[in-house]
Amino acid sequence: MTVLIDEPRWHLHGRTWSHLVSDESLDELHEFAERVGIPRRGFHGDHYDVPEEYYSQMVESGAVPTPSRELVRRLRDAGLRLSPKERRAAQ
C-alpha cells in the first residue's frame, strides 16, 4: 500500500490543506480514506483534500509524507493524475 500525503500548504476556506493520493490505484486510495474516516466529498478526481489538523492522523495511519512535487510526479507516473479540467468534470 502506497498512500502519500503532502505537507499542509494549500489555503482555501480559511483552512490549510494537504493532498492525499495513491500511486497504485484509486481503489487503494478510497479504501484508505474510508478506513481513516475521510468523507467521500473530500475526493477530487485523483486526490482527497485533508485539513491540516488531520495530517498527523493520516501519517500515523500509514500515509507517507511526500513533498508536493514528488507526490504529483508519482501520481502522474502511475497514470492517475487528472488535469484541472478533468478534475472539474469529475466533480
Secondary structure, DSSP 8 states (H G I E B T S, - for coil): --EEE--S-EEETTEEEEEEEESS-HHHHHHHHHHHT--GGGB-SS-EEEEGGGHHHHHHTT-EE--HHHHHHHHHHTT----HHHHHHH-
